Amino acid sequence: MESLSTLCGVPQGLEIVRESSSSATSNTLLSELVEDRRARLNREYWARNPHRRWRHRYLQRCKKYALVPTLVPFTKEDLVDAWGDRCFDCGDPDWDQLDHRTPVAAGGSHDLENCRPVCASCNRRKYRESDRLMIAAFRKEGGS
């Protein structure tokens, strides 16, 4: 069984010492250590697996807009192989978002044909210039 120090991510050689089990301070510190470790592990997981976050957010939006999801799983590597490792619109190598060319709110699918790597500024620009119109037209036609 792992020690409390190992579970909390305390560096090797240091140990968590409880003065008394009723000490509110030690329990608070322990809770903070556990929560900090959990948050760090979550950040590391999502950094290693952005495609899982993309999928999760897509499903959330489909539920929000009462749409039937059209999902074809893919990884970040698949996206880079298909569209390159730069923003699809401006060519910036520091892309950090996934853009659905046909927005989810307008019935867009989550697959390699509809998704592109984009930077935040291009994604915001596209939303202002075209996504809002596509969503409005979709809703007017009775899509959602």
C-alpha positions as CSV (number, residue, x, y, z in Angstrom):
1,M,0.0,0.0,0.0
2,E,1.3,3.5,-0.9
3,S,2.2,5.9,1.8
4,L,0.2,9.1,2.4
5,S,3.2,11.1,1.2
6,T,3.3,9.2,-2.1
7,L,-0.4,9.5,-2.7
8,C,-0.3,13.3,-2.1
9,G,2.7,13.7,-4.4
10,V,5.1,14.9,-1.7
11,P,8.8,14.8,-3.0
12,Q,10.8,11.7,-2.0
13,G,12.6,12.1,1.3
14,L,9.8,14.2,2.9
15,E,7.0,12.8,4.8
16,I,3.6,14.1,5.9
17,V,3.4,14.0,9.7
18,R,0.2,14.3,11.5
19,E,0.4,15.8,15.0
20,S,-3.0,14.6,15.9
21,S,-5.9,13.2,14.0
22,S,-8.2,15.9,15.4
23,S,-6.0,18.8,14.2
24,A,-8.0,20.8,11.7
25,T,-4.9,22.4,10.3
26,S,-3.3,19.1,9.3
27,N,-6.5,17.9,7.8
28,T,-6.8,21.1,5.8
29,L,-3.2,20.8,4.6
30,L,-3.8,17.2,3.6
31,S,-7.0,18.1,1.7
32,E,-5.1,20.9,-0.1
33,L,-2.3,18.6,-1.0
34,V,-4.6,15.9,-2.4
35,E,-6.7,18.5,-4.3
36,D,-3.5,20.1,-5.8
37,R,-2.3,16.7,-6.9
38,R,-5.7,15.9,-8.4
39,A,-5.8,19.2,-10.3
40,R,-2.2,18.7,-11.6
41,L,-3.0,15.2,-12.8
42,N,-6.1,16.4,-14.5
43,R,-4.1,19.2,-16.3
44,E,-1.5,16.7,-17.4
45,Y,-4.1,14.2,-18.6
46,W,-5.9,16.8,-20.7
47,A,-2.6,18.1,-22.1
48,R,-1.7,14.6,-23.2
49,N,-5.2,13.8,-24.6
50,P,-6.7,16.9,-26.1
51,H,-8.8,14.8,-28.5
52,R,-10.8,13.4,-25.5
53,R,-11.6,16.9,-24.3
54,W,-12.7,17.9,-27.9
55,R,-15.0,14.8,-28.0
56,H,-16.4,15.6,-24.5
57,R,-17.1,19.2,-25.4
58,Y,-18.7,18.2,-28.6
59,L,-21.1,15.8,-26.8
60,Q,-21.9,18.5,-24.3
61,R,-22.8,21.0,-27.0
62,C,-25.0,18.4,-28.8
63,K,-26.9,17.8,-25.6
64,K,-27.2,21.6,-25.0
65,Y,-28.7,22.1,-28.5
66,A,-30.8,18.9,-28.5
67,L,-28.9,17.5,-31.5
68,V,-28.0,13.9,-32.3
69,P,-24.2,13.6,-32.2
70,T,-22.4,12.6,-35.3
71,L,-19.0,11.5,-33.9
72,V,-16.1,9.9,-35.7
73,P,-13.3,9.6,-33.1
74,F,-9.8,11.0,-34.0
75,T,-6.7,12.0,-32.2
76,K,-4.6,15.2,-32.3
77,E,-2.1,13.2,-34.4
78,D,-4.8,12.3,-36.9
79,L,-5.8,16.0,-37.1
80,V,-2.2,17.1,-37.7
81,D,-1.7,14.4,-40.4
82,A,-4.9,15.6,-42.2
83,W,-4.5,19.4,-41.9
84,G,-0.9,20.1,-40.8
85,D,0.5,21.4,-37.5
86,R,-0.5,25.1,-38.1
87,C,-3.6,27.2,-37.8
88,F,-5.7,26.2,-40.9
89,D,-6.7,29.8,-41.5
90,C,-3.6,32.0,-40.8
91,G,-0.7,29.5,-40.7
92,D,0.3,30.3,-37.1
93,P,2.2,27.3,-35.6
94,D,0.8,28.0,-32.2
95,W,-2.8,26.7,-32.9
96,D,-4.6,25.8,-29.7
97,Q,-8.2,25.2,-30.6
98,L,-10.4,22.9,-32.7
99,D,-12.8,24.5,-35.1
100,H,-15.9,22.8,-36.5
101,R,-16.2,24.3,-40.0
102,T,-19.9,23.7,-39.8
103,P,-20.6,24.7,-36.2
104,V,-22.0,22.1,-33.8
105,A,-24.9,24.4,-33.0
106,A,-25.7,24.3,-36.8
107,G,-25.7,20.5,-36.9
108,G,-22.0,20.1,-37.6
109,S,-20.4,16.7,-37.1
110,H,-17.2,15.9,-35.1
111,D,-15.0,14.2,-37.7
112,L,-11.8,15.0,-39.6
113,E,-13.7,16.4,-42.5
114,N,-15.4,19.0,-40.4
115,C,-12.7,19.8,-37.9
116,R,-9.6,22.0,-38.4
117,P,-6.8,23.2,-36.1
118,V,-7.0,26.9,-35.5
119,C,-5.7,29.7,-33.3
120,A,-8.0,31.5,-30.9
121,S,-8.1,34.7,-32.9
122,C,-9.1,32.9,-36.1
123,N,-11.7,30.9,-34.3
124,R,-13.3,34.1,-32.8
125,R,-13.1,35.8,-36.2
126,K,-14.8,32.9,-38.0
127,Y,-17.5,32.9,-35.3
128,R,-18.2,36.6,-35.8
129,E,-18.1,36.5,-39.6
130,S,-19.9,33.2,-40.5
131,D,-20.8,30.8,-37.7
132,R,-23.5,33.1,-36.2
133,L,-25.2,33.3,-39.6
134,M,-25.0,29.5,-40.2
135,I,-26.4,28.9,-36.7
136,A,-29.3,31.4,-37.2
137,A,-30.1,29.8,-40.6
138,F,-30.1,26.3,-39.1
139,R,-32.4,27.3,-36.3
140,K,-34.7,29.2,-38.7
141,E,-35.1,26.0,-40.8
142,G,-36.1,24.2,-37.7
143,G,-32.8,22.4,-36.9
144,S,-33.0,23.0,-33.2
